[in-house]
């Protein structure tokens, strides 16, 4: 792995907005140093003068279905929903993600260096999702964190998938009951396991143990305000502290409660029509309301429902609605890193962090800005014209 020195980049201080010219040194896939005028003499280094282009941490989308819903393949590439059973915690996204999906190339070309990908929302319990880097051909070598969280879904999706077939769940009550039943059985399973009384391992319940032990996140698909509150209620019943509300279309209606409970929201997708009842209150300004209300927000594409290459565009749209530009940048860098439990490695340009970097020819929230360079784990994975 070659070391890289990026010279003469414009770096934005996210805490105050100050922009200064600095050099950035990468060694062995990590950020080694960020300061003015780094001098480095070695044979194994690539020096790139980025000529006062703008340097940011690689962009992050903490809710996608990349590789598990493949582009250009039709139904054969849709592995996101296992509709044979409403409760499938044992499913692992890693077994369904194809890193050859063209979406990964789009991500790299647009500066997105890490995503969460996982099951869809048809099931009350959909399975385990994963955090992955966006460059590579072997999914096992792209993993940042696996499993990242357990997907559960509230509202229309489980009901419309199973209720129309006369199967459980037909109501919101049944969806919540299915999730509770799984968690209760897992608690008993853990107790028997700890007491040496376990006679046979159960794949479904084994998958839930990391959640109840506090090692992974409960990732709750919830659009409507009442579904958001149900997700919080169930999390509190089982002492689950790591909860992320995903989508949160009506989160602004209950934001005081979210702030009180310190529950973050992976908000979006923003660029969709209101194609179902849960989306009636979809509003571009909701992200602004949530951030101003003290809620930690990450902006998401929910790829392919918004294309992954629209992530920065979503942040620009939020800014046009009044969101502070620095907050908009946080929503696609620092905040999603925190919501994936990976804030010690990604989301910032900081010494010791993974060298995941995007270079643009203009300020990140300029709609005309173009990605010039994308670096993941210290490797240049996209280079438009900087040599």
C-alpha positions as CSV (number, residue, x, y, z in Angstrom):
1,X,0.0,0.0,0.0
2,X,1.5,3.3,-1.1
3,X,1.6,6.3,1.2
4,X,-0.1,9.4,-0.2
5,X,0.5,13.1,0.5
6,X,-2.4,15.4,-0.5
7,X,-1.0,18.9,-0.8
8,X,-2.7,22.3,-0.8
9,X,-6.2,21.2,0.1
10,X,-8.9,23.5,1.5
11,X,-10.1,22.0,4.8
12,X,-13.3,23.1,6.5
13,X,-13.5,23.2,10.3
14,X,-16.9,21.7,10.9
15,X,-17.0,23.3,14.4
16,X,-16.8,26.9,13.1
17,X,-16.8,26.9,9.3
18,X,-13.3,28.2,8.9
19,X,-11.5,27.1,5.8
20,X,-7.7,26.8,5.8
21,X,-5.2,25.4,3.4
22,X,-3.4,22.3,4.7
23,X,-1.6,19.1,3.6
24,X,-2.8,15.6,4.5
25,X,-0.6,12.6,4.9
26,X,-1.8,9.1,4.6
27,X,0.2,6.1,5.8
28,X,-0.9,2.5,5.8
29,X,-4.5,3.3,5.2
30,X,-4.8,5.8,8.0
31,X,-4.6,9.6,8.3
32,X,-1.1,10.2,9.7
33,X,-1.0,14.0,9.8
34,X,-3.0,17.1,8.8
35,X,-1.1,20.4,8.9
36,X,0.4,23.1,6.9
37,X,3.2,22.4,4.5
38,X,4.1,18.7,5.2
39,X,7.5,17.8,3.8
40,X,8.0,14.1,3.1
41,X,10.9,12.4,1.4
42,X,10.5,8.7,0.6
43,X,10.4,6.4,-2.4
44,X,7.1,4.8,-1.5
45,X,4.9,7.9,-1.5
46,X,2.5,9.4,-4.1
47,X,2.4,13.2,-3.8
48,X,-0.7,14.9,-5.3
49,X,-1.1,18.6,-5.5
50,X,-4.9,19.1,-5.3
51,X,-4.6,22.8,-6.0
52,X,-6.9,24.3,-3.4
53,X,-9.7,21.8,-4.0
54,X,-11.9,21.1,-1.0
55,X,-11.1,18.2,1.2
56,X,-13.8,16.4,3.3
57,X,-14.1,13.1,5.1
58,X,-15.7,10.4,2.9
59,X,-19.5,10.8,2.8
60,X,-21.6,8.2,4.6
61,X,-25.1,6.9,4.1
62,X,-26.3,4.9,7.1
63,X,-29.4,3.5,5.4
64,X,-29.3,1.8,2.0
65,X,-30.0,-1.5,0.3
66,X,-27.0,-1.3,-1.9
67,X,-26.0,-4.6,-3.4
68,X,-29.0,-6.4,-1.9
69,X,-31.3,-4.6,-4.4
70,X,-29.1,-4.7,-7.5
71,X,-29.6,-2.2,-10.2
72,X,-30.3,-3.3,-13.8
73,X,-31.3,-6.9,-12.8
74,X,-35.0,-6.7,-12.2
75,X,-36.6,-9.2,-9.7
76,X,-33.6,-11.6,-9.8
77,X,-31.5,-9.0,-8.1
78,X,-34.0,-8.1,-5.3
79,X,-32.8,-10.0,-2.3
80,X,-34.0,-7.5,0.3
81,X,-37.2,-9.0,1.5
82,X,-37.7,-12.6,2.6
83,X,-41.5,-12.7,2.4
84,X,-41.9,-16.3,3.6
85,X,-42.0,-15.4,7.3
86,X,-42.6,-12.1,9.1
87,X,-39.9,-12.8,11.8
88,X,-36.5,-13.5,10.3
89,X,-33.8,-12.1,12.6
90,X,-31.3,-14.8,11.4
91,X,-31.0,-13.3,8.0
92,X,-27.7,-11.6,7.4
93,X,-27.4,-8.8,4.8
94,X,-23.8,-9.9,4.0
95,X,-25.1,-13.1,2.5
96,X,-27.3,-11.1,0.0
97,X,-25.0,-8.2,-1.0
98,X,-23.4,-8.3,-4.4
99,X,-20.4,-5.9,-4.4
100,X,-20.5,-6.0,-8.3
101,X,-23.7,-4.0,-8.2
102,X,-23.2,-0.9,-10.3
103,X,-24.3,1.3,-7.4
104,X,-21.0,0.8,-5.7
105,X,-19.2,2.5,-8.6
106,X,-21.7,5.3,-8.4
107,X,-21.0,5.7,-4.7
108,X,-17.3,5.9,-5.2
109,X,-17.6,8.4,-8.1
110,X,-19.7,10.6,-5.8
111,X,-17.5,10.5,-2.8
112,X,-19.6,8.1,-0.7
113,X,-17.0,5.8,1.1
114,X,-19.2,3.9,3.6
115,X,-22.8,2.7,3.7
116,X,-25.0,0.7,5.9
117,X,-26.8,-1.9,3.7
118,X,-29.4,-4.3,4.9
119,X,-32.8,-6.1,4.6
120,X,-36.0,-4.3,3.5
121,X,-39.1,-3.5,5.5
122,X,-41.6,-6.1,4.6
123,X,-41.0,-8.2,7.8
124,X,-41.6,-7.2,11.4
125,X,-38.1,-8.4,12.0
126,X,-36.0,-8.4,8.8
127,X,-32.5,-9.5,9.8
128,X,-29.0,-8.1,10.5
129,X,-27.5,-5.2,8.5
130,X,-23.9,-4.4,7.9
131,X,-21.6,-1.4,7.5
132,X,-19.3,-1.6,4.5
133,X,-16.8,0.4,2.5
134,X,-17.9,1.0,-1.0
135,X,-14.8,-0.1,-2.9
136,X,-13.9,-3.8,-3.5
137,X,-15.0,-7.0,-5.1
138,X,-15.1,-9.3,-2.0
139,X,-17.8,-8.3,0.5
140,X,-15.9,-9.9,3.4
141,X,-13.0,-7.5,2.8
142,X,-15.2,-4.5,2.6
143,X,-16.8,-4.9,6.1
144,X,-16.4,-2.1,8.6
145,X,-18.9,-3.6,11.2
146,X,-20.9,-6.8,11.0
147,X,-23.5,-7.1,12.3
148,X,-24.3,-3.4,12.7
149,X,-27.9,-3.7,13.8
150,X,-31.2,-5.7,13.8
151,X,-33.8,-4.4,11.4
152,X,-37.4,-4.2,12.6
153,X,-40.3,-2.6,10.8
154,X,-43.5,-0.8,11.9
155,X,-46.4,0.5,10.0
156,X,-47.7,-0.2,6.5
157,X,-45.0,-2.5,5.2
158,X,-45.5,-5.7,7.3
159,X,-49.2,-5.3,7.3
160,X,-49.5,-4.9,3.6
161,X,-47.1,-7.8,3.0
162,X,-48.8,-10.4,5.3
163,X,-52.2,-8.9,6.2
164,X,-53.4,-9.0,2.6
165,X,-52.7,-12.8,2.7
166,X,-54.7,-13.2,5.9
167,X,-51.4,-13.9,7.8
168,X,-50.0,-12.2,10.9
169,X,-49.5,-9.3,11.2
170,X,-52.7,-7.8,10.1
171,X,-52.6,-4.9,12.5
172,X,-49.9,-2.6,14.1
173,X,-50.7,-4.4,17.4
174,X,-49.7,-7.7,15.9
175,X,-46.4,-6.3,14.5
176,X,-45.4,-5.1,17.9
177,X,-46.5,-8.4,19.5
178,X,-44.3,-10.4,17.1
179,X,-41.3,-8.3,18.0
180,X,-42.0,-8.5,21.7
181,X,-42.4,-12.3,21.5
182,X,-39.1,-12.7,19.8
183,X,-37.3,-10.6,22.4
184,X,-39.0,-12.4,25.3
185,X,-38.0,-15.8,23.9
186,X,-34.5,-14.5,23.5
187,X,-34.3,-13.4,27.1
188,X,-35.3,-16.9,28.2
189,X,-32.9,-18.4,25.8
190,X,-30.0,-16.3,27.2
191,X,-30.9,-17.3,30.7
192,X,-31.0,-21.0,29.8
193,X,-27.7,-20.6,28.0
194,X,-26.0,-18.9,30.9
195,X,-27.3,-21.6,33.3
196,X,-26.1,-24.5,31.2
197,X,-29.7,-25.6,30.5
198,X,-29.6,-25.1,26.8
199,X,-30.4,-28.3,24.9
200,X,-30.3,-27.0,21.3
201,X,-29.1,-23.8,19.7
202,X,-31.7,-21.6,18.0
203,X,-30.5,-19.6,15.0
204,X,-33.3,-17.0,15.3
205,X,-32.6,-16.3,18.9
206,X,-28.9,-16.4,18.6
207,X,-29.2,-13.5,16.1
208,X,-31.0,-11.3,18.7
209,X,-28.5,-11.9,21.6
210,X,-26.1,-9.1,20.5
211,X,-29.0,-6.7,20.5
212,X,-30.2,-7.5,24.0
213,X,-26.6,-7.5,25.2
214,X,-26.2,-3.9,23.9
215,X,-23.6,-4.8,21.2
216,X,-25.6,-3.7,18.1
217,X,-28.4,-1.3,17.2
218,X,-32.1,-1.7,17.0
219,X,-32.8,-0.1,13.6
220,X,-36.5,0.7,13.5
221,X,-38.2,1.4,10.2
222,X,-40.9,3.9,11.3
223,X,-42.5,6.7,9.3
224,X,-45.6,7.7,11.4
225,X,-45.4,9.4,14.7
226,X,-47.3,6.6,16.5
227,X,-45.0,3.9,15.1
228,X,-41.9,5.9,16.2
229,X,-43.3,6.0,19.8
230,X,-44.0,2.2,19.6
231,X,-40.4,1.6,18.6
232,X,-39.2,3.6,21.6
233,X,-41.7,1.9,23.9
234,X,-40.4,-1.6,22.9
235,X,-36.8,-0.6,23.1
236,X,-37.3,0.7,26.7
237,X,-39.2,-2.5,27.7
238,X,-36.1,-4.5,26.9
239,X,-33.5,-2.0,28.0
240,X,-32.3,-1.4,24.5
241,X,-30.3,1.8,24.5
242,X,-29.0,1.7,21.0
243,X,-32.0,2.7,18.9
244,X,-32.1,4.5,15.6
245,X,-35.3,5.6,14.0
246,X,-35.0,5.1,10.2
247,X,-37.0,7.3,7.8
248,X,-38.9,9.3,10.5
249,X,-41.2,11.1,8.1
250,X,-43.3,12.3,11.1
251,X,-40.5,12.5,13.6
252,X,-40.8,16.3,13.7
253,X,-44.3,15.8,15.3
254,X,-42.7,14.1,18.3
255,X,-39.3,15.6,18.4
256,X,-39.5,16.7,22.1
257,X,-40.0,13.1,23.0
258,X,-37.1,12.0,20.8
259,X,-34.9,14.6,22.4
260,X,-35.9,13.5,25.9
261,X,-35.1,9.9,25.0
262,X,-31.9,10.9,23.0
263,X,-33.1,8.9,20.0
264,X,-31.4,9.8,16.6
265,X,-33.1,9.8,13.3
266,X,-31.8,8.5,9.9
267,X,-34.0,10.8,7.9
268,X,-35.3,10.2,4.4
269,X,-35.5,9.5,1.6
270,X,-36.4,13.1,0.7
271,X,-36.6,12.9,-3.0
272,X,-39.6,10.6,-3.3
273,X,-43.3,11.2,-4.1
274,X,-45.9,10.5,-1.4
275,X,-46.7,7.1,-2.8
276,X,-48.2,5.7,0.5
277,X,-50.1,7.1,3.4
278,X,-47.2,7.1,5.7
279,X,-45.5,9.7,3.5
280,X,-48.3,12.2,3.5
281,X,-46.4,14.5,5.9
282,X,-43.1,14.2,4.0
283,X,-41.6,17.7,3.9
284,X,-38.2,18.9,2.8
285,X,-38.0,21.2,5.9
286,X,-38.4,18.3,8.4
287,X,-34.6,17.8,8.7
288,X,-34.3,21.5,9.7
289,X,-37.0,21.1,12.3
290,X,-35.4,18.0,13.8
291,X,-31.9,19.5,14.0
292,X,-33.2,22.7,15.5
293,X,-35.2,20.6,18.0
294,X,-31.9,19.0,19.2
295,X,-32.2,15.7,17.5
296,X,-29.2,14.0,16.0
297,X,-30.0,13.6,12.3
298,X,-28.3,11.7,9.4
299,X,-29.6,12.2,5.9
300,X,-30.1,9.0,3.9
301,X,-30.9,8.0,0.3
302,X,-32.5,4.6,1.1
303,X,-30.8,3.5,-2.1
304,X,-32.2,2.6,-4.6
305,X,-35.4,4.5,-3.6
306,X,-33.2,7.6,-4.0
307,X,-30.0,6.8,-5.9
308,X,-26.9,6.7,-3.9
309,X,-25.3,9.4,-6.0
310,X,-28.0,11.8,-4.6
311,X,-26.7,11.9,-1.1
312,X,-24.9,15.2,-1.4
313,X,-27.9,16.6,-3.3
314,X,-30.1,15.7,-0.4
315,X,-27.8,17.7,1.9
316,X,-27.9,20.6,-0.5
317,X,-31.7,20.5,-0.5
318,X,-31.8,20.5,3.3
319,X,-29.5,23.5,3.3
320,X,-31.8,25.3,0.8
321,X,-34.6,24.8,3.4
322,X,-32.6,26.6,6.0
323,X,-30.4,23.9,7.6
324,X,-27.1,25.4,8.6
325,X,-24.5,24.3,6.0
326,X,-22.2,22.9,8.7
327,X,-25.1,20.8,10.1
328,X,-25.8,19.6,6.6
329,X,-22.3,18.3,6.2
330,X,-22.4,16.7,9.6
331,X,-25.6,14.9,8.5
332,X,-23.6,13.0,5.8
333,X,-20.4,12.6,7.7
334,X,-20.1,12.7,11.5
335,X,-23.7,11.9,12.4
336,X,-24.2,8.8,10.3
337,X,-20.8,7.5,11.6
338,X,-22.1,7.9,15.1
339,X,-25.4,6.1,14.2
340,X,-23.4,3.1,12.9
341,X,-21.2,3.0,16.0
342,X,-18.2,3.7,13.9
343,X,-17.4,7.3,14.9
344,X,-14.0,6.2,16.2
345,X,-12.9,5.4,12.6
346,X,-14.8,7.3,10.1
347,X,-16.8,10.6,9.6
348,X,-13.9,13.0,10.4
349,X,-10.6,14.1,9.0
350,X,-8.6,13.2,12.0
351,X,-5.2,11.7,12.8
352,X,-5.6,7.9,13.3
353,X,-8.9,7.7,11.5
354,X,-9.4,5.6,8.3
355,X,-8.1,7.5,5.3
356,X,-11.6,7.8,3.7
357,X,-11.5,11.1,1.9
358,X,-13.4,13.0,-0.8
359,X,-11.9,15.9,-2.8
360,X,-14.2,18.3,-4.6
361,X,-13.4,21.2,-6.9
362,X,-15.9,23.5,-5.0
363,X,-17.5,23.7,-1.6
364,X,-19.4,20.5,-0.8
365,X,-22.8,22.2,-0.8
366,X,-22.3,23.8,-4.2
367,X,-24.6,22.0,-6.6
368,X,-22.0,22.5,-9.3
369,X,-19.2,20.8,-7.3
370,X,-17.6,17.8,-8.9
371,X,-15.7,15.0,-7.1
372,X,-12.1,15.0,-8.2
373,X,-10.7,12.3,-5.9
374,X,-12.1,9.5,-3.7
375,X,-9.8,7.6,-1.3
376,X,-10.9,4.6,0.8
377,X,-8.6,3.0,3.4
378,X,-5.7,4.9,1.8
379,X,-6.3,3.7,-1.7
380,X,-7.3,6.0,-4.5
381,X,-10.5,4.5,-5.9
382,X,-11.6,7.3,-8.1
383,X,-9.5,10.0,-9.7
384,X,-11.1,12.3,-12.3
385,X,-8.2,14.4,-13.4
386,X,-5.8,15.2,-10.5
387,X,-2.4,13.7,-11.1
